[in-house]
Amino acid sequence: MMIWNFRVLRVHLLFISISGLFVPGVWTVEEVYIAHTPNSVKFTTTEILHSSNLADVFSALLGYTISEPVKWSSLSPVNPLHLPEAVVVLKISGFENTLDLNLNGVHFPLENVGDVDSQYDVLSLRTQGRFSRKTPVLLEADTGDELYAARSEYPVILKSVPATSQKRHQMALADIELGRTVKEGTFNHSMPGETLFLTELATVKAILSALKDHKSLVRDGVPDIIWLKLNGIGKLVGHYGTDSYQVSEALRLLRQVISEAVNILRDIYDGQVVVTVVTVSDDPTPLFRVSRHLLEESTVEETNSTDKLNLAYQYDPEFSVVFIIILFVVILFTLSVLGISVFMWNMDPGRDSIIYRMTSQRMKKD
């Protein structure tokens, strides 16, 4: 009887642990939208994408060689003769469980552990390492903050973009579409949330317009990385709620700005650009919350068992390249020695030959 009760207790605890995977708040609408890709880029499935793999996926799109293969099977091999010339990411924070951007095209669920912004650092360092003697456009900007750092780094390209958020807010009010929402009373530009949201949209438009005006400087044969961050939608959701008219109008403006960005970027790079929209929540949570307290013992046993397996040796990723270089050097050296030997063997040992001069003995004269 006690054994039966113990089994029931174990089943009950296991059910509680499994149900913990699906508690409210774990599932989010954090997604990665592919707004535009060249014809050489194809996606086969809609597999979950981990946030720590974003830089690896973008590196694979640009043809970079990375130390470890991408742990994501949705990306097909990219044609190396038609690689994208730029990766543009619009990271939009503030998406809650019931909020959906509803963009057309391919999109993937994002398992976000809070390291999305660090992926830009990884990708930009890889680009700088491969093109150290050139000047790719590596632009990361929080569109609601001051842009003094970006202006100082690209003074010519971003000359028309005001550095202060106040001036860019005035640009938003002067914009036909953005200013209309203020005139109609949809947004109150004196409220911090609305001011931030409108400023961010105006900043995205201004930066893309500046890139278009300096197309000859931007397209220099080196991949560009542009990472723009928008946080205003979260302020609107927190103030008005996800079902409000203001939030629905904000989503419409976001979709409109994204569509304009795709058209501008396609014109700048002649279609050879990857435009990605990443929606994240203000409090990033992993897509699956795993409870380990009941399975910890079995996990330790599995780890110990893998140590006893006769696994293959882990070779260095550069092994194949070094092996091919050494192999061809040995082959070329062997063929060179063989060719020289055959040539000297068949050389005519006449009086004008170097063989005759080196082997003949001169007669001594009195």
HUTAUR-V806647 format. One record per pair of residues at least 4 apart in sequence whose ideal C-beta (glycine too) atoms are under 6 Angstrom apart, sorted by the first residue. I is the first residue (numbers start at 1). GAP is how many residues later the second one is. If there is no record, write none. Layout:
i=I gap=GAP
i=I gap=GAP
//
This chain:
i=13 gap=281
i=17 gap=274
i=17 gap=277
i=20 gap=271
i=26 gap=263
i=28 gap=253
i=29 gap=66
i=29 gap=71
i=30 gap=80
i=30 gap=82
i=30 gap=249
i=30 gap=250
i=31 gap=76
i=31 gap=78
i=31 gap=79
i=31 gap=248
i=32 gap=17
i=32 gap=76
i=32 gap=78
i=32 gap=246
i=33 gap=70
i=33 gap=74
i=33 gap=244
i=34 gap=71
i=34 gap=72
i=35 gap=223
i=35 gap=227
i=35 gap=240
i=35 gap=242
i=36 gap=226
i=36 gap=239
i=37 gap=4
i=37 gap=237
i=38 gap=46
i=38 gap=233
i=38 gap=234
i=40 gap=38
i=40 gap=39
i=40 gap=42
i=41 gap=37
i=42 gap=34
i=43 gap=31
i=43 gap=63
i=44 gap=30
i=44 gap=32
i=45 gap=29
i=46 gap=62
i=47 gap=27
i=48 gap=61
i=48 gap=63
i=49 gap=59
i=49 gap=61
i=50 gap=61
i=51 gap=61
i=51 gap=62
i=51 gap=64
i=51 gap=65
i=52 gap=63
i=53 gap=4
i=53 gap=19
i=54 gap=65
i=55 gap=64
i=55 gap=67
i=55 gap=68
i=56 gap=10
i=56 gap=14
i=57 gap=13
i=58 gap=29
i=58 gap=65
i=59 gap=5
i=59 gap=7
i=59 gap=67
i=60 gap=10
i=61 gap=23
i=61 gap=213
i=62 gap=161
i=63 gap=17
i=63 gap=20
i=64 gap=62
i=67 gap=250
i=84 gap=188
i=84 gap=189
i=84 gap=190
i=85 gap=184
i=85 gap=187
i=86 gap=138
i=86 gap=183
i=86 gap=187
i=87 gap=138
i=87 gap=187
i=88 gap=138
i=88 gap=177
i=88 gap=187
i=89 gap=138
i=89 gap=187
i=90 gap=138
i=90 gap=187
i=91 gap=138
i=91 gap=187
i=92 gap=138
i=92 gap=187
i=93 gap=138
i=93 gap=141
i=93 gap=187
i=93 gap=189
i=94 gap=139
i=94 gap=140
i=94 gap=143
i=94 gap=188
i=95 gap=4
i=95 gap=184
i=95 gap=186
i=96 gap=141
i=96 gap=146
i=98 gap=144
i=99 gap=143
i=101 gap=178
i=111 gap=175
i=111 gap=176
i=112 gap=168
i=112 gap=172
i=113 gap=173
i=114 gap=170
i=116 gap=164
i=120 gap=4
i=120 gap=20
i=120 gap=107
i=123 gap=102
i=124 gap=14
i=124 gap=101
i=127 gap=9
i=127 gap=96
i=127 gap=98
i=131 gap=5
i=131 gap=91
i=134 gap=88
i=136 gap=86
i=136 gap=88
i=137 gap=81
i=137 gap=87
i=138 gap=87
i=139 gap=87
i=140 gap=87
i=141 gap=6
i=141 gap=9
i=141 gap=87
i=142 gap=87
i=143 gap=57
i=143 gap=60
i=143 gap=61
i=143 gap=85
i=143 gap=87
i=144 gap=52
i=144 gap=55
i=144 gap=56
i=144 gap=87
i=146 gap=17
i=147 gap=4
i=147 gap=16
i=148 gap=15
i=150 gap=8
i=151 gap=7
i=151 gap=12
i=154 gap=4
i=157 gap=53
i=157 gap=57
i=158 gap=52
i=160 gap=50
i=161 gap=45
i=161 gap=46
i=161 gap=49
i=162 gap=5
i=162 gap=6
i=165 gap=34
i=168 gap=31
i=168 gap=34
i=168 gap=35
i=169 gap=26
i=169 gap=30
i=171 gap=31
i=172 gap=6
i=172 gap=26
i=172 gap=27
i=172 gap=30
i=173 gap=6
i=175 gap=4
i=175 gap=27
i=178 gap=20
i=178 gap=23
i=181 gap=5
i=181 gap=6
i=182 gap=5
i=182 gap=7
i=186 gap=63
i=187 gap=7
i=188 gap=6
i=189 gap=5
i=189 gap=6
i=193 gap=42
i=193 gap=43
i=193 gap=46
i=196 gap=36
i=196 gap=39
i=197 gap=35
i=197 gap=39
i=200 gap=30
i=200 gap=32
i=201 gap=56
i=204 gap=24
i=204 gap=53
i=208 gap=53
i=208 gap=56
i=211 gap=7
i=211 gap=57
i=212 gap=52
i=212 gap=56
i=214 gap=4
i=215 gap=53
i=233 gap=17
i=234 gap=48
i=236 gap=4
i=236 gap=10
i=236 gap=11
i=236 gap=14
i=237 gap=5
i=237 gap=10
i=240 gap=4
i=240 gap=6
i=240 gap=7
i=242 gap=5
i=262 gap=13
i=265 gap=8
i=265 gap=10
i=266 gap=5
i=269 gap=4
i=280 gap=4
i=292 gap=4
i=295 gap=4
i=315 gap=4
i=318 gap=4
i=349 gap=4
i=349 gap=6
i=349 gap=7
i=351 gap=5
i=355 gap=4
i=356 gap=4
//
